[in-house]
Structures are given as structure tokens and as C-alpha cells.
């Protein structure tokens, strides 16, 4: 393409590219619509990027004159490889959305309404916030709630869940949903149990977002069957996103001891270990698995389940110094819980046989956090007599206890 000098006022101050849909903010500066919407809505900035003046509102006024100038210039320079972009569609307004929602209240128009909402939601962040303010979240949640008890897969419910997730509901919207529709979390739990794989994935992602703002008393009141469904999403490995969401949910739920016991009873420990055994586990997933496993080993039931699994100690030891500092830290914490509260002679022997003791010794020589090193040294000192035949233990630790 031939080198072309583009007039500076055709370029968006954010993207530094030719504007396709120029809009003017309250400070008087013109930006391309997509970058400024991302700045205002996604990044939650309330100042003009160029002047730093506070924006009095989030209304964006289309600059039709500048757009026509840019289009004319593009057409004039088409022989030089400049493409003329089409006139953008006007953004949807709240009145249009309310009309669509009202039409969707009748069953025969429901799917058409959902298809319209989907196309609106994926266009821009502004559209998603407009949908939220017009009541689309409550409308979609009611469809999922009404259909979740029916047998088989329901296309309207599946579509509503898809849109709810892609709306990226704001914190205020999530809190409003929980306060106005107290049963919606229970609805999502039913979807985890009976829904299609895509719906279960979207339900888990929505639950993760809602649990971030839920009342702790509510989180502590969740029943065993809820933990079973969360663990099942992880066991079925529906998708990478769904697995991460399920792990984050358990991280949010398991600071409380009663929830740890429920998670253990739901079979979480064996599922976590089995996934850790897979060689293709992504780094972040591996870290989250060890974080959850560490939480569950904070109760006697969790430690018992880890020891019951033939590969429990071995896989935790294997991840130390092979994934990340976070994984090593959580792995050492898990071994510390085991060695402190469940240190039978057979357990200590197993730790030496599977290489856990060698890993603890190695931690004293490599770059790791001070707390991780201290925990490793504490374990080695505490059980130095049981591990005295291990050649890797430093002499000063072996001499911590007099020989019997």
C-alpha cells in the first residue's frame, strides 16, 4: 500500500487509528466509539483520556460531520489502498430494549427476543450496560428460573444463560439480582445438575461472579448437594473456563471449616488429585488446584482423603519447584499439614519414598519465599530422626535432636 499522510484529526487519540465511528464526549474531544466505550465502561474511567477533565455523563454524541469527512477522504484515496468503511449502525437505546423485552414476555416471541438481545449484547460494552439498565438481567434470569425445573435441555434457558454471562453484569447488577431474585443461585445449582454442558459452564461462571459479592452467612449455609454439583463440573472438565470457575468458587467457599468438610464429603480431594496427575494441566489451573487442596487439608477429613489416595503425597511433592512459586508454597503447606497432624511412621516413610523429603531439602538451597523455606526447614527438623537415613538432610538439622 502506498504511503498516505492521514490528517491528524482523523485519528482517535486512544487507538491512534482512523476513526470509523467518531463520537464526542462532554469535554468536547472526539474519539472512536469502540476505544472510548472501553475506556468508560470496561475500565470504569470517568475522566476524558486527553484532557483529564471529569466526564459529566457517559453519553457519546455521534460526530456525523467528521465521519462524512473521513469517509470522503477514504473514497478519494481508494487507489492508494485506503478502504472506505460503512456508515455505522446507530447504537441501541433503552426504549428499543424495553420494547424487545416486552415482546419477549409472550412465549411465541421469546426466542426471537433472545436472539435480538444476543446480537445487541455482543456489539459493545455500552450496549451491555444499556441492556442491564433496561431490566434485561431480571428478564433473562426469570427465563432460566422458570425453565430450570423442566426435564431435558431447554433452548430458551440455554440462550438466556449465554446472554447473562456475556453481559458481564456489573457489581451493582449482581447484587441487585441476588436481592430481587433470592432463588437464582439455587436455580443455577439446578442447572449445574441437569443442564447441558454449555449451560453448566455458563452457570458455573455466573455463580463465581455472584459468590464474590454474596453474604458470607449465605455462603456458609450452602448444602452438601451444592458442593457435589460444583465438584462434578470440575470432574467432568467441561471447559477450561468452567474448571477455573469451579476452583475459584471453592476457594471462595472453603475458608470456613464447615464448608471444607462439605467439599471433602462431595469428593473434591480425589478429583483435585486426579487432575493434578494430568501432565497437560495449565499452570494457573495447577496453582488453583493446590490452593483448594491446601484449604481442604486444613481439616482432618481432607487430610485423611489425601492420604487415602495412593498418589496424594506423590503428586503434591512433584509439583513443588516444577510449576511456580505459588504452587511450591501451597505444596509445602499441604505437606506441612500432613506431617504435623498425620505423621505416622508409614506416612513419613511414604514422604521419603516419593521424593517429598528430597524436595524439602532442595527448597533450602534454591530461590523461594522465606515462609516456604521456613516451613520446609521446620518439617525437616521435626522429623529428622525418622528421615535420618536420607542423605540430603543438612547436618545441623539432624543434630537438632539427640540420638535415641
C-alpha positions as CSV (number, residue, x, y, z in Angstrom):
1,X,0.0,0.0,0.0
2,X,1.3,3.5,-0.9
3,X,2.3,5.7,2.0
4,X,-0.5,8.1,2.7
5,X,-0.5,11.1,5.1
6,X,-3.6,10.8,7.3
7,X,-4.9,14.1,8.7
8,X,-4.2,14.0,12.4
9,X,-7.8,14.9,13.4
10,X,-9.0,11.7,11.6
11,X,-7.1,9.6,14.2
12,X,-8.5,8.5,17.5
13,X,-6.5,9.9,20.4
14,X,-6.7,6.5,22.1
15,X,-6.1,3.9,19.3
16,X,-4.2,6.3,17.0
17,X,-6.1,4.7,14.1
18,X,-8.6,6.3,11.7
19,X,-11.9,6.7,13.4
20,X,-14.8,4.6,12.0
21,X,-17.5,5.9,14.3
22,X,-16.3,9.2,15.8
23,X,-18.2,10.4,18.9
24,X,-17.7,13.4,21.1
25,X,-17.6,13.2,24.9
26,X,-18.8,16.0,27.3
27,X,-15.2,17.5,27.4
28,X,-15.6,18.3,23.7
29,X,-12.9,15.8,22.5
30,X,-13.8,13.3,19.7
31,X,-12.8,9.6,19.9
32,X,-13.6,6.5,18.0
33,X,-16.6,4.8,19.7
34,X,-15.1,1.4,20.5
35,X,-12.0,2.7,22.3
36,X,-13.8,5.3,24.3
37,X,-16.6,3.0,25.3
38,X,-14.0,0.5,26.5
39,X,-12.3,3.3,28.5
40,X,-15.6,4.4,30.1
41,X,-17.5,1.2,30.6
42,X,-14.9,-1.6,30.8
43,X,-12.1,0.3,32.6
44,X,-14.6,2.4,34.6
45,X,-12.8,5.6,34.0
46,X,-14.8,8.8,34.5
47,X,-12.3,11.4,33.0
48,X,-11.5,12.4,29.5
49,X,-8.4,10.5,28.4
50,X,-6.9,13.5,26.7
51,X,-7.8,16.5,28.9
52,X,-8.3,14.5,32.2
53,X,-11.4,16.6,32.8
54,X,-14.3,14.8,34.6
55,X,-16.9,13.5,32.2
56,X,-20.3,14.8,33.3
57,X,-22.1,11.8,31.8
58,X,-21.4,8.7,29.6
59,X,-23.4,9.9,26.7
60,X,-21.5,9.9,23.4
61,X,-22.6,12.2,20.7
62,X,-22.0,11.0,17.1
63,X,-19.8,13.4,15.1
64,X,-21.5,12.9,11.8
65,X,-19.7,15.8,10.1
66,X,-16.3,14.3,10.9
67,X,-17.4,10.8,9.9
68,X,-18.5,12.0,6.5
69,X,-15.2,13.8,6.0
70,X,-13.3,10.7,6.9
71,X,-15.4,8.6,4.6
72,X,-15.0,11.1,1.7
73,X,-11.2,11.1,2.3
74,X,-11.1,7.3,2.2
75,X,-13.0,7.2,-1.0
76,X,-10.7,9.8,-2.5
77,X,-7.6,7.7,-1.6
78,X,-9.1,4.3,-2.5
79,X,-6.5,4.0,-5.3
80,X,-3.8,4.1,-2.6
81,X,-5.2,1.2,-0.8
82,X,-7.5,3.1,1.7
83,X,-10.8,1.3,2.2
84,X,-14.0,3.3,2.8
85,X,-15.7,1.9,5.9
86,X,-19.5,1.6,6.0
87,X,-21.7,4.0,8.0
88,X,-22.0,2.5,11.5
89,X,-25.4,1.4,12.8
90,X,-26.8,3.8,15.4
91,X,-26.4,2.4,18.9
92,X,-29.4,0.8,20.5
93,X,-31.2,2.9,23.1
94,X,-33.1,1.9,26.3
95,X,-36.5,2.4,24.7
96,X,-35.7,-0.1,22.0
97,X,-34.6,-2.7,24.5
98,X,-37.7,-2.2,26.7
99,X,-39.8,-2.8,23.6
100,X,-37.9,-6.1,22.8
101,X,-38.3,-7.3,26.5
102,X,-42.0,-6.6,26.5
103,X,-42.4,-8.6,23.2
104,X,-40.4,-11.4,24.8
105,X,-42.9,-11.9,27.6
106,X,-45.1,-13.8,25.2
107,X,-43.9,-17.4,24.7
108,X,-44.2,-17.3,20.9
109,X,-41.9,-14.3,20.7
110,X,-39.4,-15.4,23.3
111,X,-36.7,-17.0,21.1
112,X,-36.8,-14.1,18.7
113,X,-36.4,-11.7,21.6
114,X,-33.4,-13.7,22.9
115,X,-31.8,-13.7,19.5
116,X,-32.2,-9.9,19.4
117,X,-30.7,-9.5,22.9
118,X,-27.7,-11.7,22.0
119,X,-26.9,-9.6,18.9
120,X,-27.2,-6.4,21.0
121,X,-25.0,-7.7,23.8
122,X,-22.1,-8.8,21.7
123,X,-21.8,-5.5,19.8
124,X,-20.4,-3.2,22.5
125,X,-19.8,-2.6,26.2
126,X,-22.2,0.3,26.0
127,X,-25.0,-2.0,24.7
128,X,-24.4,-4.4,27.6
129,X,-24.7,-1.6,30.2
130,X,-27.9,-0.4,28.4
131,X,-29.3,-3.9,28.5
132,X,-28.6,-4.1,32.2
133,X,-30.3,-0.7,33.0
134,X,-33.3,-1.6,30.9
135,X,-34.0,-4.7,33.0
136,X,-32.6,-7.4,30.7
137,X,-30.8,-9.2,33.6
138,X,-34.0,-9.8,35.5
139,X,-35.8,-10.8,32.3
140,X,-33.2,-13.4,31.4
141,X,-32.9,-14.7,35.0
142,X,-36.7,-15.3,35.1
143,X,-36.5,-17.4,31.9
144,X,-33.7,-19.6,33.4
145,X,-35.6,-19.9,36.7
146,X,-38.9,-20.8,35.0
147,X,-37.3,-23.4,32.8
148,X,-34.7,-25.0,35.2
149,X,-37.2,-27.4,36.7
150,X,-38.3,-28.8,33.4
151,X,-36.8,-32.1,32.1
152,X,-34.4,-32.1,29.3
153,X,-32.5,-29.2,27.7
154,X,-34.4,-26.0,27.1
155,X,-33.1,-23.8,24.3
156,X,-34.6,-20.6,25.8
157,X,-32.9,-21.3,29.1
158,X,-29.6,-22.1,27.4
159,X,-29.7,-18.9,25.3
160,X,-30.6,-16.8,28.4
161,X,-27.6,-18.2,30.3
162,X,-25.3,-17.5,27.3
163,X,-26.5,-13.8,27.2
164,X,-26.4,-13.4,31.0
165,X,-22.7,-14.5,31.0
166,X,-21.7,-12.3,28.1
167,X,-23.5,-9.3,29.6
168,X,-20.6,-9.2,32.1
169,X,-23.0,-8.0,34.7
170,X,-21.7,-5.1,36.9
171,X,-21.2,-5.5,40.7
172,X,-24.4,-3.5,41.3
173,X,-26.3,-5.6,38.8
174,X,-25.2,-8.9,40.5
175,X,-26.1,-7.6,44.0
176,X,-29.5,-6.4,42.7
177,X,-30.1,-9.8,41.1
178,X,-29.3,-11.6,44.3
179,X,-31.6,-9.3,46.4
180,X,-34.5,-9.3,43.9
181,X,-34.3,-13.0,43.0
182,X,-33.0,-14.8,46.0
183,X,-33.6,-18.2,44.4
184,X,-31.4,-17.5,41.4
185,X,-28.4,-19.1,42.9
186,X,-30.5,-22.2,43.6
187,X,-31.6,-22.1,40.0
188,X,-28.0,-22.1,38.8
189,X,-27.3,-25.0,41.1
190,X,-30.1,-27.0,39.4
191,X,-28.6,-26.1,36.0
192,X,-25.2,-27.5,37.2
193,X,-27.1,-30.7,38.0
194,X,-29.4,-31.1,35.0
195,X,-28.3,-28.7,32.3
196,X,-26.4,-29.3,29.1
197,X,-22.6,-28.9,29.1
198,X,-22.6,-25.3,27.8
199,X,-25.3,-24.3,30.2
200,X,-23.4,-25.9,33.2
201,X,-20.3,-24.0,32.1
202,X,-22.2,-20.6,31.9
203,X,-23.9,-21.4,35.2
204,X,-20.6,-22.0,37.0
205,X,-19.2,-18.8,35.6
206,X,-22.2,-16.8,36.8
207,X,-22.0,-18.5,40.2
208,X,-18.4,-17.5,40.5
209,X,-19.3,-13.8,39.9
210,X,-22.2,-13.9,42.3
211,X,-20.3,-15.6,45.1
212,X,-17.8,-12.7,45.0
213,X,-20.5,-10.4,46.4
214,X,-22.7,-12.9,48.3
215,X,-23.3,-12.6,52.1
216,X,-20.8,-14.8,54.0
217,X,-23.7,-16.2,56.0
218,X,-25.4,-17.4,52.8
219,X,-22.2,-19.0,51.6
220,X,-21.8,-20.9,54.9
221,X,-25.4,-22.2,54.6
222,X,-24.8,-24.0,51.2
223,X,-25.7,-27.6,51.4
224,X,-23.7,-30.7,50.6
225,X,-25.6,-31.3,47.3
226,X,-24.4,-27.8,46.1
227,X,-20.8,-28.8,46.7
228,X,-21.4,-32.1,44.8
229,X,-22.6,-30.2,41.7
230,X,-19.6,-27.8,41.9
231,X,-17.2,-30.7,42.2
232,X,-19.0,-32.5,39.3
233,X,-18.3,-29.6,37.0
234,X,-14.6,-30.0,37.8
235,X,-14.7,-33.8,37.5
236,X,-16.4,-33.6,34.1
237,X,-13.9,-30.9,32.9
238,X,-16.5,-29.3,30.7
239,X,-14.1,-26.5,29.7
240,X,-11.0,-24.7,31.0
241,X,-13.2,-21.7,31.9
242,X,-15.7,-23.8,33.8
243,X,-12.9,-25.6,35.7
244,X,-11.3,-22.3,36.8
245,X,-14.7,-21.0,37.8
246,X,-15.4,-24.1,39.9
247,X,-12.0,-23.9,41.6
248,X,-12.5,-20.2,42.3
249,X,-15.9,-21.0,43.8
250,X,-14.3,-23.5,46.2
251,X,-11.5,-21.0,47.1
252,X,-14.3,-18.5,48.0
253,X,-16.3,-21.1,49.9
254,X,-13.6,-23.0,51.8
255,X,-12.1,-20.5,54.3
256,X,-14.9,-21.8,56.6
257,X,-14.3,-25.2,58.2
258,X,-17.8,-26.4,57.8
259,X,-17.6,-25.8,54.0
260,X,-14.3,-27.6,53.9
261,X,-15.9,-30.7,55.3
262,X,-18.8,-30.5,52.8
263,X,-16.3,-30.1,49.9
264,X,-14.4,-33.2,51.1
265,X,-17.6,-35.2,51.5
266,X,-18.5,-34.2,48.0
267,X,-15.4,-35.9,46.7
268,X,-13.3,-32.9,46.0
269,X,-10.0,-34.2,47.2
270,X,-9.8,-37.2,44.9
271,X,-10.9,-35.1,41.9
272,X,-8.3,-32.4,42.6
273,X,-5.5,-35.1,42.8
274,X,-6.7,-36.8,39.6
275,X,-6.5,-33.5,37.7
276,X,-3.1,-32.7,39.2
277,X,-1.9,-36.1,37.9
278,X,-2.6,-35.0,34.3
279,X,0.6,-33.8,32.6
280,X,-1.3,-31.2,30.5
281,X,-2.7,-29.2,33.4
282,X,-2.3,-25.5,32.8
283,X,0.0,-23.5,35.2
284,X,-2.8,-21.3,36.6
285,X,-5.2,-24.3,37.0
286,X,-2.4,-26.2,38.8
287,X,-1.9,-23.4,41.2
288,X,-5.6,-23.2,41.9
289,X,-5.9,-26.9,42.4
290,X,-3.1,-26.7,45.1
291,X,-4.7,-23.7,46.7
292,X,-8.0,-25.6,47.1
293,X,-6.2,-28.8,48.2
294,X,-4.4,-26.8,50.8
295,X,-7.6,-25.4,52.2
296,X,-9.2,-28.8,52.4
297,X,-6.1,-30.2,54.2
298,X,-6.9,-27.7,56.8
299,X,-9.5,-30.2,58.2
300,X,-8.9,-33.7,59.4
301,X,-11.3,-35.2,56.8
302,X,-9.4,-33.5,54.0
303,X,-6.0,-34.9,55.2
304,X,-7.5,-38.4,55.5
305,X,-8.8,-38.3,51.9
306,X,-5.4,-37.1,50.6
307,X,-3.6,-40.0,52.4
308,X,-6.3,-42.4,51.2
309,X,-5.4,-41.6,47.6
310,X,-2.4,-43.6,46.5
311,X,-0.9,-40.7,44.6
312,X,-1.8,-37.8,47.0
313,X,1.6,-37.1,48.6
314,X,3.5,-38.0,45.5
315,X,1.7,-35.6,43.1
316,X,1.9,-32.7,45.6
317,X,5.6,-33.3,46.0
318,X,6.1,-33.5,42.3
319,X,4.5,-30.0,41.7
320,X,7.0,-28.4,44.2
321,X,9.7,-26.4,42.2
322,X,8.1,-27.5,38.9
323,X,5.3,-25.1,38.4
324,X,5.6,-21.7,40.2
325,X,6.4,-20.1,43.5
326,X,2.7,-20.1,44.3
327,X,2.4,-23.9,43.6
328,X,5.5,-24.6,45.6
329,X,4.3,-22.6,48.6
330,X,0.9,-24.4,48.6
331,X,2.5,-27.8,48.1
332,X,4.8,-27.2,51.1
333,X,1.8,-26.1,53.2
334,X,-0.1,-29.3,52.3
335,X,2.9,-31.4,53.3
336,X,3.3,-29.4,56.5
337,X,-0.3,-30.1,57.4
338,X,0.2,-33.8,56.8
339,X,3.5,-34.0,58.7
340,X,2.2,-32.0,61.6
341,X,-1.2,-33.7,62.2
342,X,-0.9,-37.1,60.5
343,X,2.7,-38.0,60.9
344,X,2.5,-41.8,61.3
345,X,5.6,-43.8,60.6
346,X,4.1,-45.1,57.4
347,X,3.2,-41.6,56.2
348,X,6.7,-40.3,57.0
349,X,8.2,-43.3,55.2
350,X,6.0,-42.6,52.1
351,X,7.1,-39.0,52.1
352,X,10.7,-40.2,51.9
353,X,10.0,-42.8,49.2
354,X,8.1,-40.5,46.8
355,X,10.7,-37.7,47.0
356,X,8.9,-35.3,49.3
357,X,11.9,-35.1,51.7
358,X,14.3,-34.5,48.9
359,X,12.1,-31.6,47.6
360,X,12.1,-30.1,51.1
361,X,15.9,-30.3,51.3
362,X,16.2,-28.7,47.8
363,X,14.0,-25.8,48.9
364,X,16.7,-24.8,51.4
365,X,19.1,-24.3,48.5
366,X,17.0,-22.5,45.9
367,X,15.2,-19.2,45.5
368,X,11.8,-19.4,47.2
369,X,9.9,-17.3,49.7
370,X,11.1,-17.1,53.2
371,X,7.9,-18.6,54.6
372,X,8.2,-21.6,52.2
373,X,11.8,-22.2,53.2
374,X,11.0,-21.9,56.9
375,X,8.1,-24.4,56.6
376,X,10.4,-26.8,54.8
377,X,13.1,-26.5,57.4
378,X,10.6,-26.9,60.2
379,X,9.4,-30.2,58.7
380,X,12.9,-31.5,58.3
381,X,13.8,-30.6,61.8
382,X,10.6,-32.0,63.3
383,X,11.1,-35.4,61.6
384,X,14.9,-35.6,61.3
385,X,15.1,-38.8,63.3
386,X,12.6,-40.6,61.1
387,X,14.4,-39.3,58.0
388,X,18.0,-39.7,59.3
389,X,18.7,-42.2,56.5
390,X,18.0,-39.5,53.9
391,X,21.4,-38.3,52.7
392,X,20.1,-34.9,51.7
393,X,19.1,-33.6,55.2
394,X,21.7,-31.0,56.4
395,X,23.8,-32.0,59.4
396,X,22.6,-29.1,61.5
397,X,19.0,-30.4,61.2
398,X,20.0,-33.9,62.0
399,X,21.7,-32.8,65.2
400,X,18.6,-30.9,66.4
401,X,17.5,-34.0,68.3
402,X,19.8,-36.2,70.4
403,X,20.1,-39.8,69.0
404,X,18.0,-42.3,70.9
